[in-house]
């Protein structure tokens, strides 16, 4: 079937941001606790927006200052530590031209998401952006996906969500939409376990091939 709305995750789906996020979280963790986290430990913190993660690390009293440190590091190191998957940007633009609505749902807070969206000039690719600090509950809860579906008034059967993590697939399925697992920059070695995705794309050419087949007749 052809989907009328596509929802995309941001980190490790549209951009390769592991080095930036690991650096930012570790800078905060080392400054406020005196020790470092391993990449695996950082990944286990993913799901809530960075404000919630940092509060968990440093506590409520030091949260605001630690957040400012996080955003300073994020902003200053963004361009040298983030990889972009421009082929996916091009696909999204082509799909928009065919009338397929495009949305972004990221666990990031609005502040860090806006830094990335503006630096890469990709705000224009999306009809709606929903961030992790704009919903009641984080992934794997369906709140973000449900918010987007409600905004466009599509039925869940008309929607697909692309993400790199089991959390994304769980969020999709709890909202009643199809979940597509993309693995071209996955940081999850167990990404094929647990929740079963409806589609799996090991690389961007496979996604391009699928889109060409599914949407070939749409002008």
MDTraj code that builds the backbone (N, CA, C; nanometers):
import mdtraj as md
import numpy as np

residues = "UNK UNK UNK UNK UNK UNK UNK UNK UNK UNK UNK UNK UNK UNK UNK UNK UNK UNK UNK UNK UNK UNK UNK UNK UNK UNK UNK UNK UNK UNK UNK UNK UNK UNK UNK UNK UNK UNK UNK UNK UNK UNK UNK UNK UNK UNK UNK UNK UNK UNK UNK UNK UNK UNK UNK UNK UNK UNK UNK UNK UNK UNK UNK UNK UNK UNK UNK UNK UNK UNK UNK UNK UNK UNK UNK UNK UNK UNK UNK UNK UNK UNK UNK UNK UNK UNK UNK UNK UNK UNK UNK UNK UNK UNK UNK UNK UNK UNK UNK UNK UNK UNK UNK UNK UNK UNK UNK UNK UNK UNK UNK UNK UNK UNK UNK UNK UNK UNK UNK UNK UNK UNK UNK UNK UNK UNK UNK UNK UNK UNK UNK UNK UNK UNK UNK UNK UNK UNK UNK UNK UNK UNK UNK UNK UNK UNK UNK UNK UNK UNK UNK UNK UNK UNK UNK UNK UNK UNK UNK UNK UNK UNK UNK UNK UNK UNK UNK UNK UNK UNK UNK UNK UNK UNK UNK UNK UNK UNK UNK UNK UNK UNK UNK UNK UNK UNK UNK UNK UNK UNK UNK UNK UNK UNK UNK UNK UNK UNK UNK UNK UNK UNK UNK UNK UNK UNK UNK UNK UNK UNK UNK UNK UNK UNK UNK UNK UNK UNK UNK".split()
xyz = np.array([
    [0.0838, -0.1195, 0.0000],
    [0.0000, 0.0000, 0.0000],
    [0.0875, 0.1248, 0.0000],
    [0.0325, 0.2362, -0.0445],
    [0.1019, 0.3640, -0.0379],
    [0.0571, 0.4380, 0.0879],
    [0.1531, 0.4976, 0.1562],
    [0.1240, 0.5706, 0.2793],
    [0.1066, 0.7187, 0.2466],
    [0.0114, 0.7833, 0.3130],
    [-0.0152, 0.9248, 0.2899],
    [0.0671, 1.0153, 0.3815],
    [0.1197, 0.9557, 0.4891],
    [0.2021, 1.0317, 0.5828],
    [0.3213, 0.9477, 0.6252],
    [0.4406, 1.0073, 0.6145],
    [0.5627, 0.9432, 0.6621],
    [0.6171, 1.0234, 0.7791],
    [0.6493, 0.9537, 0.8867],
    [0.7100, 1.0158, 1.0038],
    [0.8534, 0.9647, 1.0143],
    [0.9465, 1.0541, 1.0408],
    [1.0887, 1.0183, 1.0479],
    [1.1452, 1.0500, 1.1849],
    [1.2268, 0.9589, 1.2364],
    [1.3124, 0.9873, 1.3502],
    [1.4264, 1.0751, 1.2989],
    [1.5002, 1.1380, 1.3878],
    [1.6108, 1.2250, 1.3465],
    [1.7467, 1.1595, 1.3661],
    [1.7833, 1.1320, 1.4908],
    [1.9169, 1.0795, 1.5194],
    [1.9348, 0.9391, 1.4643],
    [2.0452, 0.9202, 1.3914],
    [2.0816, 0.7903, 1.3337],
    [1.9821, 0.7413, 1.2299],
    [1.8934, 0.8300, 1.1862],
    [1.8000, 0.8013, 1.0781],
    [1.8210, 0.9019, 0.9655],
    [1.8137, 1.0312, 0.9985],
    [1.8416, 1.1370, 0.9019],
    [1.9813, 1.1948, 0.9186],
    [2.0356, 1.1833, 1.0388],
    [2.1719, 1.2301, 1.0653],
    [2.2458, 1.1267, 1.1496],
    [2.3774, 1.1252, 1.1352],
    [2.4619, 1.0440, 1.2212],
    [2.5126, 1.1311, 1.3343],
    [2.4538, 1.1190, 1.4509],
    [2.4810, 1.2132, 1.5601],
    [2.5369, 1.1471, 1.6854],
    [2.5753, 1.0221, 1.6763],
    [2.6216, 0.9514, 1.7962],
    [2.7405, 1.0206, 1.8612],
    [2.8389, 1.0613, 1.7808],
    [2.9594, 1.1236, 1.8371],
    [2.9249, 1.2541, 1.9094],
    [2.8330, 1.3299, 1.8532],
    [2.7941, 1.4559, 1.9161],
    [2.7205, 1.4321, 2.0474],
    [2.6241, 1.3402, 2.0462],
    [2.5459, 1.3134, 2.1667],
    [2.6312, 1.2500, 2.2753],
    [2.7153, 1.1543, 2.2373],
    [2.8022, 1.0922, 2.3366],
    [2.8947, 1.1960, 2.3986],
    [2.9495, 1.2846, 2.3150],
    [3.0387, 1.3878, 2.3659],
    [2.9679, 1.4838, 2.4600],
    [2.8470, 1.5259, 2.4230],
    [2.7728, 1.6222, 2.5036],
    [2.7320, 1.5628, 2.6376],
    [2.6778, 1.4411, 2.6342],
    [2.6367, 1.3783, 2.7602],
    [2.7570, 1.3468, 2.8486],
    [2.8661, 1.3026, 2.7886],
    [2.9836, 1.2680, 2.8685],
    [3.0489, 1.3921, 2.9284],
    [3.0466, 1.5030, 2.8540],
    [3.0996, 1.6272, 2.9084],
    [3.0230, 1.6658, 3.0345],
    [2.8894, 1.6589, 3.0268],
    [2.8063, 1.6926, 3.1430],
    [2.8315, 1.5940, 3.2566],
    [2.8338, 1.4668, 3.2244],
    [2.8497, 1.3636, 3.3274],
    [2.9845, 1.3784, 3.3981],
    [3.0900, 1.4008, 3.3210],
    [3.2234, 1.4130, 3.3811],
    [3.2339, 1.5410, 3.4648],
    [3.1781, 1.6516, 3.4144],
    [3.1872, 1.7789, 3.4860],
    [3.1127, 1.7742, 3.6189],
    [2.9972, 1.7058, 3.6206],
    [2.9118, 1.7114, 3.7397],
    [2.9233, 1.5892, 3.8306],
    [2.9836, 1.4808, 3.7800],
    [2.9979, 1.3612, 3.8641],
    [3.1427, 1.3161, 3.8778],
    [3.2305, 1.3633, 3.7892],
    [3.3706, 1.3251, 3.7964],
    [3.4040, 1.1948, 3.7272],
    [3.3077, 1.1338, 3.6600],
    [3.3335, 1.0086, 3.5891],
    [3.2719, 1.0148, 3.4493],
    [3.2962, 0.9111, 3.3698],
    [3.2453, 0.9068, 3.2328],
    [3.1509, 0.7896, 3.2140],
    [3.0691, 0.7992, 3.1084],
    [2.9790, 0.6921, 3.0691],
    [3.0323, 0.6235, 2.9431],
    [3.0065, 0.4958, 2.9313],
    [3.0406, 0.4245, 2.8080],
    [2.9318, 0.4523, 2.7048],
    [2.9617, 0.4338, 2.5752],
    [2.8570, 0.4504, 2.4737],
    [2.7318, 0.3679, 2.5031],
    [2.7511, 0.2465, 2.5508],
    [2.6366, 0.1602, 2.5822],
    [2.5523, 0.2211, 2.6934],
    [2.6167, 0.2775, 2.7945],
    [2.5434, 0.3391, 2.9050],
    [2.4671, 0.4627, 2.8584],
    [2.5260, 0.5375, 2.7647],
    [2.4578, 0.6561, 2.7119],
    [2.3355, 0.6151, 2.6314],
    [2.3507, 0.5119, 2.5479],
    [2.2380, 0.4651, 2.4659],
    [2.1215, 0.4219, 2.5544],
    [2.1524, 0.3652, 2.6704],
    [2.0470, 0.3198, 2.7613],
    [1.9674, 0.4367, 2.8203],
    [2.0208, 0.5588, 2.8093],
    [1.9507, 0.6773, 2.8581],
    [1.8535, 0.7329, 2.7545],
    [1.8670, 0.6877, 2.6282],
    [1.7858, 0.7419, 2.5199],
    [1.6381, 0.7115, 2.5415],
    [1.5552, 0.7988, 2.4882],
    [1.4094, 0.7859, 2.4989],
    [1.3507, 0.9187, 2.5415],
    [1.3785, 0.9632, 2.6649],
    [1.3326, 1.0958, 2.7083],
    [1.4165, 1.2055, 2.6430],
    [1.3678, 1.3304, 2.6416],
    [1.4481, 1.4425, 2.5917],
    [1.5670, 1.4688, 2.6825],
    [1.6643, 1.5431, 2.6314],
    [1.7889, 1.5637, 2.7059],
    [1.7672, 1.6317, 2.8405],
    [1.6644, 1.7141, 2.8542],
    [1.6393, 1.7802, 2.9824],
    [1.6097, 1.6775, 3.0917],
    [1.5336, 1.5748, 3.0574],
    [1.5018, 1.4706, 3.1557],
    [1.6238, 1.3841, 3.1853],
    [1.7017, 1.3544, 3.0807],
    [1.8216, 1.2724, 3.0993],
    [1.9214, 1.3438, 3.1896],
    [1.9412, 1.4725, 3.1646],
    [2.0394, 1.5483, 3.2428],
    [1.9933, 1.5669, 3.3869],
    [1.8638, 1.5860, 3.4074],
    [1.8135, 1.5944, 3.5441],
    [1.8414, 1.4651, 3.6201],
    [1.8285, 1.3546, 3.5500],
    [1.8575, 1.2243, 3.6116],
    [2.0041, 1.2130, 3.6493],
    [2.0918, 1.2744, 3.5687],
    [2.2354, 1.2669, 3.5929],
    [2.2785, 1.3588, 3.7066],
    [2.2300, 1.4850, 3.7059],
    [2.2841, 1.5850, 3.7984],
    [2.1873, 1.6288, 3.9074],
    [2.0595, 1.5936, 3.8945],
    [1.9608, 1.6367, 3.9923],
    [1.8955, 1.7684, 3.9540],
    [1.7843, 1.8004, 4.0197],
    [1.7056, 1.9189, 3.9842],
    [1.7804, 2.0492, 4.0088],
    [1.8568, 2.0580, 4.1173],
    [1.9211, 2.1837, 4.1528],
    [2.0237, 2.2276, 4.0488],
    [2.0946, 2.1319, 3.9888],
    [2.2000, 2.1671, 3.8934],
    [2.1572, 2.1466, 3.7487],
    [2.0303, 2.1139, 3.7300],
    [1.9817, 2.0804, 3.5955],
    [1.9977, 2.1956, 3.4969],
    [1.9549, 2.3155, 3.5337],
    [1.9552, 2.4271, 3.4392],
    [2.0953, 2.4612, 3.3904],
    [2.1915, 2.4674, 3.4822],
    [2.3284, 2.4987, 3.4419],
    [2.3863, 2.3863, 3.3564],
    [2.3579, 2.2619, 3.3944],
    [2.4083, 2.1480, 3.3173],
    [2.3488, 2.1470, 3.1767],
    [2.2218, 2.1852, 3.1646],
    [2.1583, 2.1936, 3.0331],
    [2.2256, 2.2992, 2.9465],
    [2.2587, 2.4147, 3.0055],
    [2.3279, 2.5184, 2.9294],
    [2.4634, 2.4682, 2.8814],
    [2.5327, 2.3925, 2.9657],
    [2.6612, 2.3334, 2.9245],
    [2.6401, 2.2354, 2.8090],
    [2.5349, 2.1552, 2.8192],
    [2.5028, 2.0587, 2.7134],
    [2.4792, 2.1302, 2.5805],
    [2.3961, 2.2349, 2.5831],
    [2.3622, 2.3043, 2.4583],
    [2.4821, 2.3801, 2.4012],
    [2.5670, 2.4309, 2.4871],
    [2.6886, 2.4978, 2.4386],
    [2.7772, 2.3984, 2.3641],
    [2.7974, 2.2820, 2.4237],
    [2.8779, 2.1790, 2.3576],
    [2.8111, 2.1350, 2.2276],
    [2.6806, 2.1136, 2.2330],
    [2.6051, 2.0665, 2.1158],
    [2.6181, 2.1650, 2.0004],
    [2.6009, 2.2920, 2.0303],
    [2.6057, 2.3962, 1.9267],
    [2.7473, 2.4114, 1.8710],
    [2.8471, 2.4145, 1.9591],
    [2.9844, 2.4410, 1.9155],
    [3.0471, 2.3246, 1.8401],
    [3.0007, 2.2032, 1.8657],
    [3.0609, 2.0854, 1.8032],
    [2.9732, 2.0217, 1.6964],
    [2.8557, 2.0790, 1.6729],
    [2.7578, 2.0194, 1.5824],
    [2.8145, 1.9916, 1.4435],
    [2.8708, 2.0926, 1.3805],
    [2.9075, 2.0798, 1.2399],
    [3.0208, 1.9807, 1.2162],
    [3.1102, 1.9665, 1.3132],
    [3.2228, 1.8748, 1.2926],
    [3.1933, 1.7313, 1.3366],
    [3.0870, 1.7119, 1.4147],
    [3.0594, 1.5775, 1.4672],
    [2.9343, 1.5119, 1.4089],
    [2.8560, 1.5850, 1.3307],
    [2.7331, 1.5286, 1.2741],
    [2.7537, 1.4941, 1.1271],
    [2.7159, 1.3724, 1.0914],
    [2.7130, 1.3303, 0.9508],
    [2.5699, 1.3434, 0.9001],
    [2.5551, 1.3828, 0.7744],
    [2.4213, 1.3970, 0.7179],
    [2.3990, 1.2940, 0.6088],
    [2.2773, 1.2423, 0.6026],
    [2.2406, 1.1450, 0.4995],
    [2.1584, 1.2185, 0.3942],
    [2.2286, 1.2893, 0.3077],
    [2.1625, 1.3783, 0.2119],
    [2.0718, 1.3032, 0.1158],
    [2.1022, 1.1739, 0.0903],
    [2.0159, 1.0963, -0.0003],
    [1.8749, 1.0837, 0.0573],
    [1.8664, 1.0743, 0.1889],
    [1.7351, 1.0635, 0.2527],
    [1.6624, 1.1975, 0.2443],
    [1.7359, 1.3071, 0.2620],
    [1.6748, 1.4392, 0.2459],
    [1.6132, 1.4524, 0.1064],
    [1.6871, 1.4058, 0.0051],
    [1.6387, 1.4148, -0.1331],
    [1.5136, 1.3312, -0.1534],
    [1.5107, 1.2131, -0.0916],
    [1.3917, 1.1279, -0.1010],
    [1.2704, 1.1955, -0.0391],
    [1.2902, 1.2555, 0.0763],
    [1.1800, 1.3236, 0.1441],
    [1.1259, 1.4370, 0.0574],
    [1.2163, 1.5122, -0.0051],
    [1.1729, 1.6216, -0.0916],
    [1.0922, 1.5696, -0.2107],
    [1.1361, 1.4613, -0.2708],
    [1.0641, 1.4027, -0.3833],
    [0.9254, 1.3545, -0.3406],
    [0.9171, 1.2954, -0.2245],
    [0.7890, 1.2466, -0.1736],
    [0.6937, 1.3623, -0.1449],
    [0.7468, 1.4701, -0.0906],
    [0.6632, 1.5895, -0.0671],
    [0.6068, 1.6418, -0.1989],
    [0.6888, 1.6383, -0.3024],
    [0.6438, 1.6857, -0.4337],
    [0.5335, 1.5971, -0.4911],
    [0.5297, 1.4720, -0.4453],
    [0.4244, 1.3801, -0.4874],
    [0.2998, 1.3906, -0.3988],
    [0.3038, 1.4789, -0.3005],
    [0.1884, 1.4990, -0.2140],
    [0.1866, 1.4139, -0.0896],
    [0.2962, 1.3440, -0.0608],
    [0.3045, 1.2615, 0.0597],
    [0.3505, 1.3499, 0.1755],
    [0.2682, 1.3618, 0.2780],
    [0.3018, 1.4458, 0.3923],
    [0.4231, 1.3881, 0.4660],
    [0.5070, 1.4793, 0.5149],
    [0.6293, 1.4399, 0.5833],
    [0.6356, 1.5062, 0.7206],
    [0.6657, 1.4254, 0.8214],
    [0.6738, 1.4770, 0.9574],
    [0.7971, 1.4219, 1.0270],
    [0.8408, 1.4915, 1.1301],
    [0.9563, 1.4498, 1.2094],
    [0.9127, 1.4338, 1.3540],
    [0.9469, 1.3182, 1.4126],
    [0.9236, 1.2960, 1.5553],
    [1.0547, 1.2501, 1.6175],
    [1.1127, 1.3350, 1.6999],
    [1.2415, 1.3069, 1.7617],
    [1.2318, 1.3115, 1.9137],
    [1.3134, 1.2302, 1.9790],
    [1.3220, 1.2348, 2.1247],
    [1.3913, 1.3608, 2.1736],
    [1.4670, 1.4263, 2.0867],
    [1.5349, 1.5491, 2.1243],
    [1.4369, 1.6523, 2.1782],
    [1.4859, 1.7390, 2.2641],
    [1.4081, 1.8554, 2.3014],
    [1.4051, 1.9541, 2.1858],
    [1.3128, 2.0496, 2.1923],
    [1.2976, 2.1454, 2.0828],
    [1.4249, 2.2273, 2.0605],
    [1.4934, 2.2613, 2.1669],
    [1.6105, 2.3490, 2.1521],
    [1.7225, 2.2826, 2.0724],
    [1.7560, 2.1588, 2.1051],
    [1.8623, 2.0907, 2.0317],
    [1.8158, 2.0515, 1.8915],
    [1.6890, 2.0131, 1.8777],
    [1.6368, 1.9787, 1.7455],
    [1.6447, 2.0991, 1.6522],
    [1.6099, 2.2166, 1.7020],
    [1.6133, 2.3366, 1.6182],
    [1.7550, 2.3716, 1.5745],
    [1.8528, 2.3476, 1.6614],
    [1.9921, 2.3718, 1.6214],
    [2.0251, 2.2887, 1.4982],
    [1.9911, 2.1605, 1.5027],
    [2.0199, 2.0712, 1.3913],
    [1.9393, 2.1074, 1.2670],
    [1.8107, 2.1288, 1.2820],
    [1.7247, 2.1573, 1.1677],
    [1.7674, 2.2854, 1.0961],
    [1.8069, 2.3866, 1.1717],
    [1.8477, 2.5132, 1.1107],
    [1.9875, 2.5049, 1.0516],
    [2.0803, 2.4364, 1.1201],
    [2.2163, 2.4237, 1.0675],
    [2.2162, 2.3493, 0.9341],
    [2.1316, 2.2485, 0.9222],
    [2.1276, 2.1672, 0.8011],
    [2.0250, 2.2177, 0.7004],
    [1.9495, 2.3205, 0.7378],
    [1.8487, 2.3810, 0.6515],
    [1.7473, 2.2768, 0.6029],
    [1.6949, 2.1969, 0.6968],
    [1.5992, 2.0928, 0.6582],
    [1.4623, 2.1111, 0.7236],
    [1.4405, 2.2255, 0.7888],
    [1.3082, 2.2527, 0.8454],
    [1.2022, 2.2452, 0.7360],
    [1.2367, 2.2933, 0.6185],
    [1.1423, 2.3021, 0.5068],
    [1.0987, 2.1659, 0.4539],
    [1.1670, 2.0597, 0.4939],
    [1.1309, 1.9265, 0.4450],
    [1.0067, 1.8705, 0.5131],
    [0.9674, 1.9299, 0.6264],
    [0.8644, 1.8679, 0.7089],
    [0.7418, 1.9570, 0.7257],
    [0.6268, 1.8935, 0.7187],
    [0.5005, 1.9632, 0.7398],
    [0.4723, 1.9824, 0.8880],
    [0.5362, 1.9021, 0.9720],
    [0.5191, 1.9137, 1.1173],
    [0.6392, 1.8503, 1.1856],
    [0.6893, 1.9153, 1.2905],
    [0.7979, 1.8613, 1.3732],
    [0.7488, 1.8514, 1.5170],
    [0.7623, 1.7335, 1.5766],
    [0.7254, 1.7119, 1.7162],
    [0.8490, 1.6648, 1.7922],
    [0.8779, 1.7303, 1.9050],
    [0.9976, 1.6984, 1.9831],
    [0.9606, 1.6303, 2.1152],
    [1.0613, 1.5723, 2.1776],
    [1.0380, 1.4926, 2.2971],
    [0.9856, 1.5697, 2.4158],
    [1.0135, 1.7014, 2.4212],
    [0.9636, 1.7818, 2.5336],
    [0.8290, 1.8474, 2.5036],
    [0.7635, 1.8017, 2.3964],
    [0.6331, 1.8558, 2.3580],
    [0.5213, 1.7519, 2.3697],
    [0.5530, 1.6405, 2.4328],
    [0.4557, 1.5330, 2.4510],
    [0.4593, 1.4868, 2.5971],
    [0.3495, 1.4260, 2.6449],
    [0.3452, 1.3839, 2.7859],
    [0.4447, 1.2733, 2.8201],
    [0.4593, 1.1760, 2.7298],
    [0.5438, 1.0596, 2.7601],
    [0.6402, 1.0331, 2.6442],
    [0.7629, 0.9877, 2.6744],
    [0.8617, 0.9639, 2.5690],
    [0.8413, 0.8285, 2.5005],
    [0.9166, 0.8059, 2.3938],
    [0.9224, 0.6726, 2.3343],
    [0.9647, 0.5744, 2.4431],
    [0.9129, 0.4551, 2.4478],
    [0.8343, 0.3859, 2.3444],
    [0.6835, 0.4118, 2.3498],
    [0.6388, 0.5066, 2.4332],
    [0.4964, 0.5402, 2.4323],
    [0.4590, 0.6018, 2.2978],
    [0.3336, 0.5936, 2.2582],
    [0.2931, 0.6378, 2.1255],
    [0.2567, 0.7854, 2.1143],
    [0.2753, 0.8624, 2.2225],
    [0.2212, 0.9988, 2.2282],
    [0.2620, 1.0869, 2.1101],
    [0.3900, 1.0827, 2.0719],
    [0.4369, 1.1663, 1.9619],
    [0.3742, 1.1291, 1.8292],
    [0.3673, 1.0002, 1.8024],
    [0.3072, 0.9520, 1.6779],
    [0.1587, 0.9858, 1.6748],
    [0.0902, 0.9656, 1.7861],
    [-0.0536, 0.9955, 1.7942],
    [-0.0786, 1.1447, 1.7716],
    [0.0073, 1.2296, 1.8271],
    [-0.0070, 1.3745, 1.8095],
    [0.0018, 1.4121, 1.6621],
    [0.0960, 1.3500, 1.5917],
    [0.1137, 1.3805, 1.4494],
    [-0.0047, 1.3301, 1.3677],
    [-0.0491, 1.2083, 1.3945],
    [-0.1645, 1.1534, 1.3223],
    [-0.2870, 1.2426, 1.3417],
    [-0.3078, 1.2859, 1.4656],
    [-0.4237, 1.3699, 1.4955],
    [-0.4166, 1.5029, 1.4221],
    [-0.2978, 1.5592, 1.4120],
    [-0.2799, 1.6873, 1.3440],
    [-0.3216, 1.6785, 1.1971],
    [-0.2860, 1.5671, 1.1318],
    [-0.3163, 1.5523, 0.9895],
    [-0.4513, 1.4853, 0.9636],
    [-0.5097, 1.4271, 1.0678],
    [-0.6384, 1.3572, 1.0556],
    [-0.6322, 1.2372, 0.9617],
    [-0.5172, 1.1693, 0.9596],
    [-0.5066, 1.0448, 0.8849],
    [-0.5430, 0.9280, 0.9756],
    [-0.5806, 0.8171, 0.9158],
    [-0.6000, 0.6945, 0.9925],
    [-0.4638, 0.6289, 1.0113],
    [-0.4446, 0.5520, 1.1185],
    [-0.3150, 0.4877, 1.1411],
    [-0.2683, 0.4012, 1.0232],
    [-0.3615, 0.3424, 0.9517],
    [-0.3257, 0.2559, 0.8390],
    [-0.2588, 0.3330, 0.7258],
    [-0.2709, 0.4643, 0.7263],
    [-0.2140, 0.5471, 0.6205],
    [-0.0771, 0.6050, 0.6568],
    [-0.0215, 0.5578, 0.7694],
    [0.0989, 0.6206, 0.8248],
    [0.2097, 0.5174, 0.8454],
    [0.3353, 0.5601, 0.8246],
    [0.4519, 0.4766, 0.8530],
    [0.5560, 0.5619, 0.9256],
    [0.6246, 0.5001, 1.0210],
    [0.7267, 0.5699, 1.0994],
    [0.8613, 0.5021, 1.0773],
    [0.9622, 0.5805, 1.0351],
    [1.0973, 0.5310, 1.0106],
    [1.1879, 0.5688, 1.1269],
    [1.2566, 0.4690, 1.1846],
    [1.3496, 0.4968, 1.2934],
    [1.4539, 0.3880, 1.3052],
    [1.5588, 0.4152, 1.3831],
    [1.6714, 0.3222, 1.3926],
    [1.6667, 0.2334, 1.5161],
    [1.5693, 0.2535, 1.6023],
    [1.5709, 0.1887, 1.7333],
    [1.4453, 0.1072, 1.7594],
    [1.4571, 0.0034, 1.8421],
    [1.3370, -0.0676, 1.8866],
    [1.2351, 0.0246, 1.9511],
    [1.2824, 0.1321, 2.0167],
    [1.1894, 0.2290, 2.0763],
    [1.0991, 0.2915, 1.9704],
    [1.1557, 0.3178, 1.8523],
    [1.0771, 0.3765, 1.7440],
    [0.9699, 0.2798, 1.6950],
    [1.0070, 0.1542, 1.6828],
    [0.9121, 0.0532, 1.6348],
    [0.8013, 0.0316, 1.7372],
    [0.8378, 0.0294, 1.8640],
    [0.7365, 0.0136, 1.9694],
    [0.6405, 0.1323, 1.9706],
    [0.6949, 0.2522, 1.9556],
    [0.6124, 0.3721, 1.9523],
    [0.5162, 0.3677, 1.8348],
    [0.5656, 0.3256, 1.7187],
    [0.4810, 0.3129, 1.5996],
    [0.3679, 0.2136, 1.6231],
    [0.4021, 0.0965, 1.6699],
    [0.3023, -0.0097, 1.6854],
    [0.1990, 0.0240, 1.7928],
    [0.2414, 0.0901, 1.9002],
    [0.1444, 0.1290, 2.0027],
    [0.0457, 0.2326, 1.9512],
    [0.0882, 0.3064, 1.8464],
    [-0.0015, 0.4046, 1.7841],
    [-0.0820, 0.3434, 1.6701],
    [-0.0547, 0.2161, 1.6383],
    [-0.1288, 0.1474, 1.5337],
    [-0.0774, 0.1715, 1.3934],
    [0.0474, 0.2251, 1.3811],
    [0.1023, 0.2515, 1.2480],
    [0.2141, 0.1524, 1.2179],
    [0.2525, 0.1455, 1.0917],
    [0.3621, 0.0578, 1.0504],
    [0.4947, 0.1165, 1.0980],
    [0.5853, 0.0287, 1.1365],
    [0.7170, 0.0717, 1.1817],
    [0.8252, 0.0189, 1.0900],
    [0.9097, 0.1085, 1.0388],
    [1.0195, 0.0702, 0.9496],
    [1.1519, 0.0934, 1.0212],
    [1.2311, -0.0122, 1.0332],
    [1.3604, -0.0049, 1.0998],
    [1.4689, 0.0234, 0.9966],
    [1.5445, 0.1324, 1.0157],
    [1.6542, 0.1655, 0.9254],
    [1.7865, 0.1412, 0.9973],
    [1.8774, 0.0753, 0.9291],
    [1.9987, 0.0296, 0.9962],
    [2.1271, 0.0835, 0.9340],
    [2.1190, 0.1906, 0.8539],
    [2.2416, 0.2400, 0.7911],
    [2.3324, 0.3130, 0.8884],
    [2.2811, 0.3527, 1.0044],
    [2.3669, 0.4155, 1.1047],
    [2.3236, 0.3740, 1.2438],
    [2.2703, 0.2522, 1.2549],
    [2.2157, 0.2091, 1.3828],
    [2.3255, 0.1905, 1.4857],
    [2.2975, 0.2333, 1.6088],
    [2.3909, 0.2115, 1.7191],
    [2.3386, 0.1030, 1.8121],
    [2.2372, 0.0296, 1.7646],
    [2.1733, -0.0718, 1.8478],
    [2.2050, -0.2109, 1.7938],
    [2.2987, -0.2824, 1.8547],
    [2.3324, -0.4154, 1.8059],
    [2.2161, -0.5136, 1.8157],
    [2.1197, -0.4846, 1.9011],
    [2.0041, -0.5732, 1.9183],
    [1.8820, -0.5200, 1.8444],
    [1.9059, -0.4379, 1.7416],
    [1.7942, -0.3690, 1.6756],
    [1.6960, -0.4635, 1.6086],
    [1.7381, -0.5851, 1.5783],
    [1.6468, -0.6800, 1.5157],
    [1.5720, -0.7647, 1.6178],
    [1.6015, -0.7452, 1.7465],
    [1.5337, -0.8246, 1.8487],
    [1.4110, -0.7544, 1.9030],
    [1.3384, -0.8241, 1.9869],
    [1.2221, -0.7631, 2.0508],
    [1.1095, -0.7364, 1.9541],
    [1.0650, -0.6118, 1.9501],
    [0.9547, -0.5720, 1.8640],
    [0.9887, -0.5966, 1.7177],
    [0.8958, -0.6550, 1.6445],
    [0.9215, -0.6888, 1.5046],
    [0.8808, -0.5741, 1.4125],
    [0.9752, -0.5171, 1.3383],
    [0.9398, -0.4101, 1.2453],
    [0.8601, -0.4645, 1.1269],
    [0.7798, -0.3789, 1.0655],
    [0.7047, -0.4179, 0.9468],
    [0.7924, -0.4145, 0.8221],
    [0.8942, -0.3278, 0.8256],
    [0.9905, -0.3172, 0.7165],
    [1.1293, -0.3008, 0.7774],
    [1.2302, -0.3513, 0.7078],
    [1.3689, -0.3331, 0.7487],
    [1.4478, -0.2844, 0.6275],
    [1.5213, -0.1746, 0.6453],
    [1.6057, -0.1218, 0.5388],
    [1.7497, -0.1179, 0.5896],
    [1.8322, -0.2046, 0.5308],
    [1.9705, -0.2157, 0.5758],
    [2.0560, -0.0995, 0.5290],
    [2.0192, -0.0388, 0.4159],
    [2.0940, 0.0752, 0.3649],
    [1.9998, 0.1677, 0.2888],
    [2.0496, 0.2852, 0.2564],
    [1.9659, 0.3853, 0.1898],
    [1.9237, 0.3416, 0.0494],
    [2.0112, 0.2774, -0.0303],
    [1.9658, 0.2298, -0.1621],
    [1.8451, 0.1363, -0.1546],
    [1.8361, 0.0546, -0.0499],
    [1.7197, -0.0338, -0.0346],
    [1.5928, 0.0482, -0.0107],
    [1.6053, 0.1543, 0.0676],
    [1.4913, 0.2425, 0.0903],
    [1.4512, 0.3119, -0.0400],
    [1.5485, 0.3603, -0.1148],
    [1.5209, 0.4263, -0.2423],
    [1.4479, 0.3316, -0.3377],
    [1.4938, 0.2077, -0.3420],
    [1.4317, 0.1080, -0.4294],
    [1.2866, 0.0830, -0.3897],
    [1.2621, 0.0716, -0.2604],
    [1.1258, 0.0475, -0.2111],
    [1.0345, 0.1643, -0.2446],
    [1.0814, 0.2850, -0.2222],
    [1.0011, 0.4042, -0.2517],
    [0.9691, 0.4132, -0.4006],
    [1.0661, 0.3841, -0.4835],
    [1.0430, 0.3888, -0.6287],
    [0.9362, 0.2896, -0.6705],
    [0.9367, 0.1725, -0.6080],
    [0.8370, 0.0687, -0.6414],
    [0.6976, 0.1083, -0.5923],
    [0.6915, 0.1572, -0.4693],
    [0.5612, 0.1848, -0.4066],
    [0.4953, 0.3092, -0.4652],
    [0.5766, 0.4109, -0.4958],
    [0.5192, 0.5395, -0.5368],
    [0.5445, 0.5728, -0.6839],
    [0.5764, 0.4726, -0.7633],
    [0.6119, 0.4950, -0.9045],
    [0.4986, 0.5614, -0.9819],
    [0.3733, 0.5257, -0.9534],
    [0.2611, 0.5764, -1.0319],
    [0.2012, 0.7063, -0.9811],
    [0.2592, 0.7614, -0.8738],
    [0.2020, 0.8833, -0.8144],
    [0.2715, 1.0053, -0.8715],
    [0.1955, 1.0977, -0.9225],
    [0.2498, 1.2228, -0.9785],
    [0.2073, 1.3409, -0.8911],
])
top = md.Topology()
chain = top.add_chain()
for i, resn in enumerate(residues, 1):
    res = top.add_residue(resn, chain, resSeq=i)
    for name in ("N", "CA", "C"):
        top.add_atom(name, md.element.get_by_symbol(name[0]), res)
traj = md.Trajectory(xyz[None], top)
